[in-house]
Amino acid sequence: FENNTDVFKTGRVSSKGVSQILKLSKALIAPSRYEGNALVLLEALAHGVPVVSTRVGAVDFLSPEIQGLFIIDDPTPEAIVAAIKKIESLPTDSTSRQMRATKNRSLLHTWHDVAKIALSAVKEAQRKK
């Protein structure tokens, strides 16, 4: 990827910078073997950016209705390429991307939702004591 002008490495990026990069991105490829909860994955989906991800962290807790999420079980080059080919079949016009973003944002949990879920889990654990 060193000489590929379609792929760029960013290093550390501010929140504003992440949003700007996602607006220009055609896809996010996240072949991690471990993630707690990959926020960049959620941010990409909320921007309508298609995502290739391994089955790590909270990925399995996302709604099956999320659009543009391609989960691979093993991040082999072949699996990644197959998922990228699926991404290439998605409409790329700005209207389609905005529709994906709107749908995904309606399905993704907000921080408020996460806090409520966590509080509910703590209360349930306390009741079981």
QUIQUI-V564358 format. One record per helix or strand of 2 or more residues. SS is the DSSP state (H for helix, E for strand). FROM is the first residue (numbers start at 1). TO is the last residue. If there is no record, write none. Layout:
[[SS FROM TO] [SS FROM TO]]
This chain:
[[H 15 24] [E 27 30] [H 39 46] [E 50 54] [H 59 61] [E 69 72] [H 77 88] [H 94 107] [H 111 128]]
